[in-house]
Amino acid sequence: MTNIGFRATPDDERIIKSAMHEGENTTDVIRRALRLLDRQAWLEQARADAARLADEDLSTEPDAW
């Protein structure tokens, strides 16, 4: 496992503390934030794919089976 150093600014500390759930530590909050960033990237890609394929009409394609 890789260790990553992070020097939190006072504003970073405020955000972390405000996002902290009961029983969580700073590491838990940062991990949750990373999962949210991953989800956000996935959604952005899904939206881009949907926009790119918006004009595609699968009903005009032959069935694959």
MOCORBEL-V22944 format. One record per pair of residues at least 12 apart in sequence whose C-alpha atoms are under 7 Angstrom apart, sorted by sequence separation. I is the first residue (numbers start at 1). J is the second residue. D is the distance in Angstrom with one decimal. If there is no record, write none. Layout:
i j d
I J D
I J D
This chain:
i j d
16 29 6.5
